[in-house]
């Protein structure tokens, strides 16, 4: 039932997000890890071959969460490892690297965060609500995406990595508000 609920989530995601999962699993567990994750997806009723994913194609949004869940189950990844998975994702993205070079200031980069989100996801609205350079904190709100709590953990890692790329310092991210905790949006805080 939970899987069907996830897969009924409206929206699509670019294949490149699933390819980052593949890259992480290959580094962590090799081809055997990919095979285990694919077997787990098949058990869930949504078979997927990572090698056949086209990075620019769109896939059902639910596959974003199912991929992370399958990897987590197949390889016994805990919450910390899912966050690490999120941290590694932007490092390999040419789109993110280009984006970071083009928008040099912290303010400009986070002002364009929503545009970057929309290049990967057909649903959701990502906005910076506080960019406080002096206080060393950026707060982002994500609305319109209620996928699965594991995706929230992944995004904590993802946003901390993007933040580090922008501010050139270690960034600690957390999620202070969440749809799954009864809030009307996700709120991520990035501190350095």
N, C-alpha and C positions, 0 to 999 in steps of 0.2 A: 504494500500500500504506500509506504514512504517513497519508494522508487517511482511509482506512478505519479505521485504528487509532485516530486521533483521534476519529472519529465513533462508534466503539464504546465510548468512555469513558462509563461510567454516570453518570447525573445529568442535571439540567436547570438552566437559568439563566434568570432573568427577562429579558424583552425590553428592559428599560430599560438593561441593560449594552450591548446591541447599539446602542441609540439613542445612547449616549454616543459610540460609534465614529462613527456617522453625523454627529453634531454636530462632532466633531473634523475629520473629512474635509471637511465643508462649509466650516469656517473655514479650513482649509489649502489646499484645492484646488477648492472649489465643487462645483456639480452635476456637472461633468465628472469630478471625482475620485470621486464616488459611482458614476457610471456605470462607470468603470474598475474599481472594487472589485467591483461587482456582476457585471461581465463575468468577472473573475477567479474569483469564487465559482462562476459557471456552468461555467467550464472545469474546476473541481475536481469538478463533478458535484453541487453543492449550491447551486442557485440561491436567491438571497434578495434581496428588494426591501426596502431599509431603510425606505422610506416606508410599507410595509405592516406593519411590526412594531408590535405592541401592547406597550407597556412593561410591563404587568402580566401578560401571558401568559408561559408557560414554553416554552423552546426546548431542543433537545438541547444538552447541555453542550459537545459538540464544536464547535458553531457559534461558541462564544466564541473558541476558538483559530482556527478557520477564518476568521472575520471579520478578526482581527488579521493573520493570514498573508496573506490576500487584499489587504488594504489595504497592507501592507508591500510585497508584490510589485508591485501596480498602481501605487503612487506612489513606489517606490524608497525607502521609509523604512528607515533604519538603526536600530541598537539604541537610539541616543540619541533618535530620533524616537518609537520605541515607548514608551520611558520617559516622554517628554513627553506622549504620548497618555494614559498612565496617570495622569499628574499632573493632566491637565485633567478627567478623568472625575468625581471627586467634587465639583468646583466647581459643576457644573450639576445635581447631584442634590438634589431637594427633601427626599428621605428622609434623606440625610446631613446636610443643613443643619438639619433638625428635630432629628435625633439629637444634633448638636453643641450645640444650644441647651438641650436637655433635660438632658443630662449635662454639668454645668459643669466638674467637676474632671477632671484628666488620668487619675487612677486609675479613676474611675467610667466615663469614656468607654471606656478600653481594656478594662475589665472586661466591657463590653457588646459588644465587637468581634465576638464569636462570634454574638451575636444578630443583628447587622447582616449578617454574612456569610450567615446562614441565611435572611434575607429575600430574598437575591438568588440563592443557590445551594442546591440540594437535597442536595448532597454536600459533604463537607469539614468540618473542625472547626478554627476559628481561635481560638487562645488566647494571651493575654499570659502569658509565662513569667517576665518580669522587667520591672517598671515602676519604674525608678530615677530619680526626679525630681532628686535631688541629683547623680547621675552623668550626668544628661541623656541617658538611653538607655531605649528600650523595645524589648524583644525579643518577637516574635510567632512562634508555631509554627502552621503550617498542615499538617494531616494529611488524608489521604483524597482528595487531588486531584493526579493525575499526568496533566496535560493535554498540554502542549507547552512547551519552553523559552521560546518567545516570550511565553507567558502569564506566566512568571516575571518577565521584564523589565517587562512591563506592570504587574505587581503592585508592583514596586519603586517605580515612579512613583506608583501609586495610594496606597500606604501612606505615601510621603513627603508627598503632598498632604494626606491625612487628618491625619497628624502635625502638619503646619504649621497646619492649622485648629484643632487641639487646643491646641498649645503657643504659638501665635501668634508663632513664630519660624521661620526657615528650618530645614528638616529634611533631612538626608541619609540616605537609606535604602540598604541593600544586602541581598543574599541570601547568607548565609554557609553555609547547608546547603540541599541540593536533592535531590529524588528523582532528577533527571537526572545527578547527580554521585555517585550511589550511597548517598545518605543516606536515612533512614527518614521524613523529613519535610522541609518547607521551613522555613527559619528566616530571618526578616527582622529586621534591626536598624535602628531609627530613632534618629538622634542629632541633637541640636540644641545 
